[in-house]
Amino acid sequence: MGKKMYDVVVVDAVRTAFGRAGEKGIFWNTRSEDLCVPLLQALIKRNSPVEPGLVEDVVWGVTNQMKEQGGTIGRMISMLAGWGWDVPGCSVDRMCASGLTAVGFAVALIASGMNDCLVAGGVEHMGHLPMGFMRDPHPRAAEVMGDDSAFNMGQTAENIHDRFPEFTKEMADAYAVHCQARAAKAIEAGKMKSMIIPVESRDQDGGKILIDTDQAPRPSTTMEGLATLKTPFRENGRVTPGNASGLNDGASAVLLMEADKAWDMGLNPVMRFVSSAVAAVDPRVMGIAPVPATEKALKKAGLSMADIDIVEINEAFAVQAMYCLDRLGVQWDDPRVNPWGGALAFGHPLAASGPRLVAFMAAQFRENPQAKYGLCTMCVGRGQGYTIIWENLTTQK
Ligand SMILES: CC(C)(COP(=O)(O)OP(=O)(O)OC[C@H]1O[C@@H](n2cnc3c(N)ncnc32)[C@H](O)[C@@H]1OP(=O)(O)O)[C@@H](O)C(=O)NCCC(=O)NCCS
C-alpha cells in the first residue's frame, strides 16, 4: 500500500438521551443493544443515499464487554438494526474513551484507504453493568499503578485536589454550577433536539413510550445546594455527586466517510479529521491526561489552543477538567469550553461519552460556521487521555 492518506469526514453524529443508571433510570427496562439500534437506523435514514451495505464495519466502544454488552455487540447491533448479515462489527475497550477510540480507529482505517465508510460509536448501560462489574485485577495491579486509589475514579479526583491544592472544592462546585447552567440554557433553546434519536421503551405498566429527553441535568443546581453534599470517595473530601459526573446509561454514534466519497454521493459532511493523540500518565491522577494528549494532538496539527474555537472536554470530575483547562492555558469559564454544558450535567455513560462529544461538536459546527477548529478530549481510567481535533466544513460552503 502506498503512503497516500485520505481525508476523513464526519457526515453525521447522533446519540440517545442519557439516563440515570438504576431502577429509576429511563433505560432501566431497555437493553444496551436497543440503545444502539435506533442510532444505526437513524444514521441511514438521515443520510440518504447511504445504505447499510456501504458500511464496511461497525466499530463500537464498550467498556464492560459482558452479558448484554458482550458477544461483540458491534456485530450484533447491525443485525438487530435490520442490516442483514453482511455488515461486520467489532467492540473496542479503552474504558471511558472506548467510544472516542472507536472513532479514532475508524478515522485511521479510512485515512489509510482500508475502508471508506464506517460507523463508530459506543454504549454503556451502567445500570445493568455497573463500573468494574466482575473485573478481576491482577494481584500486582495496585502495585504497578502506584496504589489502590488508581482503581477508584472518585479517589483519583481527590488525588488531583491533593496534588494541586490551588483547585479547591469551592472552585469545583462553581464549575459544576456553571456547567449545569449552560446545559439548562442549551436544552431550553432546543440544542439537543437534532442529535437525540428517540428510543422506544416500556413504562411501568408495559405501555410503549418514546424516550428523547436527558434525565441527568439538574438545572436548579446552586453553590448552596452543592455545599451540603456528602463526599463519597473520602471522609471530608472535596469530590461530591454534584461536582462529579454520574452513573448513566446511553449510546452515541458517528457516520464517517472518506471525504471525496461523501462529496461524490452528494452528502454534506460537517467536519474533517485534523489530528489525534492518546497519552498516558500516573493512573492515580488519570484525570490530568487530556493535557499531554491535547498537546500532542495540537503539535501534530501545527495548531495551538488559540486556534481552537470549541473545546468539548468530558468532565469526569470538575477538578480534572479545571486542571486540564488551566494547564492548556484556557480559563475554565471561557465561552469556547463546553458551550452547551458537559458530562457533569448530561452524565457520563463511559463508552458513549466520546462519540457524544463528537455529536456536540458536529451540532455546534453546524450552528457556528465561523468556528474553524474544534477539539474533543477526555480522560480515561488507568491513566490515559485521548484527543481528536476537527475542522469545521460548514465554513467552506
Ligand atoms: C458520585 C457518585 C458516587 C454519586 O452517586 P449517587 O449517590 O448514586 O448519586 P445521586 O445522583 O443519587 O446523588 C446523591 C445525592 O446528591 C444529590 N445531588 C447530586 N447532584 C446534585 C446537584 N447538582 N445539586 C444538588 N444535589 C445534587 C442528589 O439529589 C442525591 O441526594 P439524595 O441522596 O438526597 O437523594 C456517582 O455518581 C459516581 O460514582 N460518579 C463517578 C462516576 C465515575 O467514576 N465515572 C468514571 C469517570 S472516569
The ligand as an SDF file (V2000), in Angstrom:
LIG
                    3D

 48 50  0  0  0  0  0  0  0  0999 V2000
  -20.5590   10.4370   42.9060 C   0  0  0  0  0  0  0  0  0  0  0  0
  -21.4310    9.2070   42.9010 C   0  0  0  0  0  0  0  0  0  0  0  0
  -20.8680    8.1360   43.8660 C   0  0  0  0  0  0  0  0  0  0  0  0
  -22.8210    9.6220   43.3690 C   0  0  0  0  0  0  0  0  0  0  0  0
  -23.6690    8.5470   43.2220 O   0  0  0  0  0  0  0  0  0  0  0  0
  -25.1530    8.5910   43.8190 P   0  0  0  0  0  0  0  0  0  0  0  0
  -25.0900    8.7420   45.2930 O   0  0  0  0  0  0  0  0  0  0  0  0
  -25.8900    7.4390   43.2590 O   0  0  0  0  0  0  0  0  0  0  0  0
  -25.6640    9.9460   43.1680 O   0  0  0  0  0  0  0  0  0  0  0  0
  -27.0450   10.6540   43.2270 P   0  0  0  0  0  0  0  0  0  0  0  0
  -27.3910   11.1460   41.8950 O   0  0  0  0  0  0  0  0  0  0  0  0
  -28.0530    9.7630   43.9290 O   0  0  0  0  0  0  0  0  0  0  0  0
  -26.7430   11.8910   44.1360 O   0  0  0  0  0  0  0  0  0  0  0  0
  -26.5290   11.7690   45.5300 C   0  0  0  0  0  0  0  0  0  0  0  0
  -27.2240   12.9260   46.2070 C   0  0  0  0  0  0  0  0  0  0  0  0
  -26.6510   14.1370   45.7410 O   0  0  0  0  0  0  0  0  0  0  0  0
  -27.6670   14.9830   45.2430 C   0  0  0  0  0  0  0  0  0  0  0  0
  -27.1530   15.7260   44.0910 N   0  0  0  0  0  0  0  0  0  0  0  0
  -26.4770   15.2470   43.0260 C   0  0  0  0  0  0  0  0  0  0  0  0
  -26.1840   16.2480   42.1900 N   0  0  0  0  0  0  0  0  0  0  0  0
  -26.6820   17.3710   42.7310 C   0  0  0  0  0  0  0  0  0  0  0  0
  -26.7060   18.7220   42.3250 C   0  0  0  0  0  0  0  0  0  0  0  0
  -26.1330   19.1000   41.1800 N   0  0  0  0  0  0  0  0  0  0  0  0
  -27.2940   19.6260   43.1270 N   0  0  0  0  0  0  0  0  0  0  0  0
  -27.8670   19.2450   44.2980 C   0  0  0  0  0  0  0  0  0  0  0  0
  -27.8880   17.9700   44.7420 N   0  0  0  0  0  0  0  0  0  0  0  0
  -27.2940   17.0500   43.9430 C   0  0  0  0  0  0  0  0  0  0  0  0
  -28.7970   14.0470   44.8300 C   0  0  0  0  0  0  0  0  0  0  0  0
  -30.0280   14.6980   44.8220 O   0  0  0  0  0  0  0  0  0  0  0  0
  -28.7120   12.9960   45.8880 C   0  0  0  0  0  0  0  0  0  0  0  0
  -29.3670   13.4810   47.0380 O   0  0  0  0  0  0  0  0  0  0  0  0
  -30.2560   12.4870   47.9450 P   0  0  0  0  0  0  0  0  0  0  0  0
  -29.2810   11.4710   48.4670 O   0  0  0  0  0  0  0  0  0  0  0  0
  -30.7940   13.4120   48.9940 O   0  0  0  0  0  0  0  0  0  0  0  0
  -31.2610   11.9100   47.0310 O   0  0  0  0  0  0  0  0  0  0  0  0
  -21.5330    8.5890   41.4730 C   0  0  0  0  0  0  0  0  0  0  0  0
  -22.2410    9.4460   40.6370 O   0  0  0  0  0  0  0  0  0  0  0  0
  -20.1700    8.2930   40.9020 C   0  0  0  0  0  0  0  0  0  0  0  0
  -19.5480    7.3020   41.2270 O   0  0  0  0  0  0  0  0  0  0  0  0
  -19.6890    9.1710   39.9670 N   0  0  0  0  0  0  0  0  0  0  0  0
  -18.4070    8.9900   39.3150 C   0  0  0  0  0  0  0  0  0  0  0  0
  -18.5720    8.0770   38.1390 C   0  0  0  0  0  0  0  0  0  0  0  0
  -17.2330    7.7080   37.5400 C   0  0  0  0  0  0  0  0  0  0  0  0
  -16.2750    7.4250   38.2500 O   0  0  0  0  0  0  0  0  0  0  0  0
  -17.1670    7.6920   36.2220 N   0  0  0  0  0  0  0  0  0  0  0  0
  -15.9550    7.4390   35.5220 C   0  0  0  0  0  0  0  0  0  0  0  0
  -15.1680    8.6900   35.4800 C   0  0  0  0  0  0  0  0  0  0  0  0
  -13.5610    8.4250   34.8760 S   0  0  0  0  0  0  0  0  0  0  0  0
  1  2  1  0
  2  3  1  0
  2  4  1  0
  2 36  1  0
  4  5  1  0
  5  6  1  0
  6  7  2  0
  6  8  1  0
  6  9  1  0
  9 10  1  0
 10 11  2  0
 10 12  1  0
 10 13  1  0
 13 14  1  0
 14 15  1  0
 15 16  1  0
 15 30  1  0
 16 17  1  0
 17 18  1  0
 17 28  1  0
 18 19  1  0
 18 27  1  0
 19 20  2  0
 20 21  1  0
 21 22  1  0
 21 27  2  0
 22 23  1  0
 22 24  2  0
 24 25  1  0
 25 26  2  0
 26 27  1  0
 28 29  1  0
 28 30  1  0
 30 31  1  0
 31 32  1  0
 32 33  2  0
 32 34  1  0
 32 35  1  0
 36 37  1  0
 36 38  1  0
 38 39  2  0
 38 40  1  0
 40 41  1  0
 41 42  1  0
 42 43  1  0
 43 44  2  0
 43 45  1  0
 45 46  1  0
 46 47  1  0
 47 48  1  0
M  END
$$$$
